[in-house]
Amino acid sequence: MKEIDVRGLSCPEPIMQVAQALKAFPGEELKVLLSEAHSFKNVENFAKDKGLNVEGGPVDLEYELIIRP
């Protein structure tokens, strides 16, 4: 599983980094670490729009999202 750390970044940067990771590692599971609720929701929606399986939520004061093909 590849891990993408976008904590501290504002949109659209998290989406851009996730999009790059999806291209660089096709078919691989990605773990995305986020610090903002709106970034979490935006990345979640982006992945769902791409037809990917998404799960995750708050972890302590941050967010974690697992994206699967």
N, C-alpha and C positions, 0 to 999 in steps of 0.2 A: 504494500500500500504506500503510495506517495503522499507526502504531507506538504501542504501549502499553507504557509503562515502569512496571513494578510492582516494581522492585528495591527491597529493603529492607522490603517489606510482608509481613506474615504472613497466612496463610489465616484467614478466607475472603476478605480484601480483594482479592487478585489475581483470584480467580474472579469476584467482584462487578464489578470493573472491566472484565474481559473480557466478561462478560455485558452490561454497559452498552454497550460498544463494538460488540458484535455487533448490538444493537438499533439503535444510532445509525447504523451503517454497514452495512446489510444487503447481502449479496452481495459485500462487499469482502474482500480479503485483509488479514489482520492479522499484524503482527510483534509478538511479545510478548517483552519483555526481563525476565528474572527473575534473582534472586540466590540462591535457595534450591532445592535439589534436590527437596524435598517439595512446594514450590509449583509447580515445573515439572511434576511428576507429576500433581498435582491439577488443574492447568489443562489438561494434555494429556488426562486422563480426562474432564473436563468437556466439552471440545470433541468428543471421540470419541463420548460419550454423546449429543451433539446431532447426530451423523451428519456431522460436518465432517471434512475431510482435515487431518491434522496431521503435521508433520515438524519436526525440530530436535534439539537436544541441547546439550551443553556447548560453550561458546565461552570460551576462557581459563578464568577462575575463576567465570564466570557461565553463564547458560543463555539460549538463544534458541529461540523456538517460532514457526513459521509456521502460521497457521490459514487454510485455504481453504474456500470453500463447496463 
